[in-house]
Amino acid sequence: MAGKSIVQLDINEESLKELYLMEVQKCLKQLEMDTMLMDSKQLCKELNFSWPTIEKLFLSDPNFPKIRGGKKWIFNRKEVQEYINDWSMGIRARGGYIAL
């Protein structure tokens, strides 16, 4: 048995490449989620609302976590997530309907 291999390993390079790319995408998504601040475009994407809807629903609320830097709005990602969690629980408690 000396010099003989007991285990044979076949690697499908295309499958390996696909798995690698999926893992890279997961890592990139996590990096994006770990970013502390978002701009208005990122907030729209995160909440799946248009900017006019976000202005109407949230920007007028003094408790919504927002910072104005010149003409640009920035948002703390974790604070927005906490706010939206509380907001959505309140909406569900009132029947789950948003009047726009």
Secondary structure by P-SEA (a helix, b strand, c coil): ccccccbbbbbaaaaaaaaaaaaaaaaaaaaaaacccccaaaaaaaacccaaaaaacccccccccccccccbbbbcaaaaaaaaaaaaaaaaaacccccc
